[in-house]
Structures are given as structure tokens and as C-alpha cells.
Amino acid sequence: MTESAPLDVDLALLGGGGAASLLLAALDRHGVHDLRIAVVDPVRRRGQDRTWAFWGHPGTDLDPLLSASWQQVEVATAARRRVLDLTPLRYAMLRSGPVYDRAAAAERRLDATRIVAPADTVTDDGTRVRVRTGDGQTVRAGWVLDSRPRPPARAGRTTWLQHFRGWWLEADRPVFDPARAVLMDFRTPQPPRGVSFGYVLPVSDRYALVEYTEFSPDLLTDAGYDAALAAYRDLLGLDPAGLRVREVENGVIPMTDAPFPARPSPRVIRLGTAGGATRPSTGFTFSAMYRQADQVARALAAGRPPVPQAAYPRRHRWMDAVALRALDRGGVGGPDFFDRLFDRNPAERVLRFLDGVTTPAEEVAIMNSTRLLPMIAATAGDAAHRVRDRLRPTRPAPAVPPAVVGAEPSGG
Ligand SMILES: Cc1cc2nc3c(=O)[nH]c(=O)nc-3n(C[C@H](O)[C@H](O)[C@H](O)COP(=O)(O)OP(=O)(O)OC[C@H]3O[C@@H](n4cnc5c(N)ncnc54)[C@H](O)[C@@H]3O)c2cc1C
């Protein structure tokens, strides 16, 4: 392989997926057009490979890209179905295609160099970072923004996965209510260890994404996801004869209190899931990625280093560790945990809490709405586990397994 001259840039983005796409758009939006930028990813992300659902205030640059948004959402348990009015927030659906298209347009306007190869080694000498790519190129960058997927630095005290399969269902006649999304429907059979729920994101009265999700330590089989999703479809009262599966979406997201170092060396910043943007207790990632992209772009526009705030405050990471432990060790039932949160708090407070942007006083109210004794037991267990962790050698974290992908859509 021939050595080419190093490419000198101000910013190198390693990974060009969700976090990098939001960052490219933010750089463009904030007028950061005088920096030399390289984007390194073996894959050029295009089209539909995921659907992001998130909540937030309307009136952002994302509005024109949304496929749907809802002011009302439903949270259902075996005991009741609660309709939540999210005002002033709204729940929204963003398909990856428009996000990647907008990022590609921003990339052209920013005149970024695209390297279609994996980034292999990253060496930070404190003033510049040297990146070696899989096709033998060298990039020298002032800063590296690294969103390549990676396991956490060491094993967590609780290691769960959020894993799911969704069907984009097209119906012969109106069967969905486009005015309302189902956020979490816990009427699904609960796994022996973990939590399961279904949800429905309608874009019209005949077209919706219907998903089955588990928070648990292990994946299901292909047939297991299909059976769970078919059972959820039946629970919704949808007749399979009048439905076609147009697309299938599979995914696995880490849910763990293991650490994802956000700044492994002076000039390397990690973003996205690799940088800790995935909320351990829910798997939601999008809002933190969006927030951090905006912070990085604003900092660069003001001539400051591209260092965002932590994705979540430390106290939220602690609360998540305790909640995950309580759910994992069986002290708290998942449906009961989420039901109580929404029962005893305004929906807006719960959603802002899950995004990591509540005040400490609001967090006390949130904690008070959970079952006290199991949470105290989980808090004590978490503290003891931290002490034990300090005394024994670090254990490596397991890699997040790839999603189980089945056959093509079969027609419902
Ligand atoms: C199917 C699915 C649905 C999701 N839905 C939601 C949702 O509704 N709401 C929510 O909040 N979160 C959701 N998430 C979680 C999260 O928002 C996404 O995973 C998001 O894409 C994470 O962005 P990222 O940039 O960290 O990782 P990715 O988007 O996965 O991007 C990582 C990039 O790194 C590249 N890469 C890999 N190896 C290398 C290498 N060696 N060198 C360079 N590049 C490399 C990959 O090709 C990829 O493009 C979902 C995740 C999945 C998988």
C-alpha cells in the first residue's frame, strides 16, 4: 500500500452516523464554514436505517424533517390506559433518510473531505491528533470528534440491552389514530428478567410503525421477535389480513451504568452512544446527541474548543444506575416503575427528567414517586458494588451484540 501525504484538517469526524449527521447540520447552521473538516466512515449513511422518536419543544430546525409529531401520547398498563398531554413539548418522529440527506448537503457546503474507510488508530500528542485509516491514509487533525461504536471502558454493575423489532404496517382501511402515539404499552407479557412494552407511532390513519421492545440482558431469536410483535399487533386488535409489513426495523442499544469516557485524551471528544449520550434507564439518545451537536457547533463558531457539556449530569447517571439495579434485581417491576412516574408527575417533568434537564427539586419529586423500599435497597446495593469494584481488577465490558435481522417483510 503506498503512503500518501497526510491530510491536515482542523476537525476530523470519525463515524458519520447519527451524532455526526446532527453535528454537520449544526456546523452549517451556525456558519462554521472556515474550518477544514474530514469525515471518516467506511459506510456513507443514506436512506432509512432507523427511526428516531424523541420529545422536545416544537420550532427547531428539525421541524421540516419530521414525519409526524403528537401532542398526546398514551402510556398503558394492564390496569389502565393513560393519555398524556405533553404541552408545551411534543413527541416527534424523524426517519433517518432526511437526517442523512441534510447532513450530506451540509457536508458539501462545509467543503468537507470524505474518507470512505474505517478509522483505525488514533494518536493524540496533546496538540494534534493523528488518525490512520484502514485504506492507509493519515489524517492530522486539530480535534477529533469520535462517534465510532465501542464498548464502555469497563463492565458496568448492570448490563442490559434495549432490543427491539418494529414493523412499518400499512392497513387497507383506517385503523390508526394519527392524533396520538402510544409511548409505552406494558400490556405485553413481561419477560422473567427485564421489561417489555410495545409502542405505536402512526404517521396516518393507515400507516404506522408498531414496535416490540425489551429492556433485558439477552436478545431474542428472530422467531421470538416476530412472535412477540405479532402478539402485540393482535393485542392492539389489528387484523393481519388487512395489513402489510412494508419495512422492518431492528435495533440493539446499550443500557448500562458502565462508563463511556467522553474525552479519552485532550483533543479527542466522543459523541453519540460512544460518548455516553444513551440514557442508561431508557436507551433514548437522540435529544442528548442533538443538544451536544449544537453545543459543539456554537463553541466552534465562537472560536472555542469543541467540547460539549456532559450528555447527562452525574446525579442522573447515579439515579439511572440505581433504577437499573432495582429493575434488574427484581426489586421494582418495570411497568409499575414507569406507571408510577407518569401517575405522580406531570408528563412534561418526567420527559425532561429522562432527557437529563430537570432541576434537583424536580428530581426529588421524581424519586419520591418511586417505591421507596426497593429503591433504598438498590441504592445500598449500588454503593456496596462500587466499593467492591474499587477493590478488584477492572473487568472488560462485553461488546453490544448486533441486532437480530430476519427475513424480508412477509405481509404481516
Ligand atoms: C434501529 C435504531 C433505532 C433507534 N431509535 C432511537 C430513538 O427512537 N430514539 C433515540 O433517542 N435513540 C434511538 N436509537 C439510539 C441512537 O439514537 C442511535 O443508535 C444513533 O444512531 C446513535 O448515533 P451514533 O452516531 O452514536 O451511532 P451510529 O448512528 O451508529 O453511527 C456510528 C457510525 O460509525 C461508523 N463506524 C463504525 N466503525 C467505524 C470506524 N472504524 N471508523 C469510522 N467510522 C466507523 C458506522 O458506520 C456509523 O456510521 C436507535 C438506534 C437504532 C439502532
The ligand as an ORCA input file, in Angstrom:
! r2SCAN-3c Opt
* xyz 0 1
  C     -32.741      0.996     14.829
  C     -32.442      2.039     15.890
  C     -33.448      2.908     16.294
  C     -33.174      3.872     17.284
  N     -34.196      4.690     17.670
  C     -33.953      5.627     18.607
  C     -34.997      6.504     19.010
  O     -36.142      6.356     18.574
  N     -34.708      7.487     19.903
  C     -33.460      7.635     20.424
  O     -33.257      8.550     21.230
  N     -32.468      6.789     20.079
  C     -32.677      5.800     19.201
  N     -31.662      4.964     18.830
  C     -30.367      5.095     19.518
  C     -29.442      6.147     18.881
  O     -30.121      7.360     18.725
  C     -28.900      5.706     17.542
  O     -28.221      4.492     17.678
  C     -27.968      6.735     16.918
  O     -27.821      6.417     15.547
  C     -26.606      6.790     17.605
  O     -25.765      7.652     16.874
  P     -24.198      7.415     16.850
  O     -23.619      8.426     15.957
  O     -23.711      7.276     18.233
  O     -24.025      5.961     16.219
  P     -24.373      5.500     14.694
  O     -25.521      6.290     14.161
  O     -24.498      4.037     14.783
  O     -23.076      5.941     13.904
  C     -21.817      5.334     14.100
  C     -21.074      5.400     12.769
  O     -19.743      4.939     12.981
  C     -19.348      4.263     11.809
  N     -18.167      3.444     12.083
  C     -18.099      2.196     12.594
  N     -16.792      1.804     12.703
  C     -16.050      2.835     12.242
  C     -14.657      3.055     12.104
  N     -13.751      2.145     12.475
  N     -14.227      4.228     11.601
  C     -15.128      5.183     11.237
  N     -16.452      5.033     11.352
  C     -16.911      3.882     11.851
  C     -20.586      3.488     11.399
  O     -20.513      3.090     10.016
  C     -21.670      4.518     11.682
  O     -21.983      5.292     10.537
  C     -31.887      3.979     17.856
  C     -30.899      3.080     17.459
  C     -31.178      2.125     16.490
  C     -30.071      1.156     16.106
*
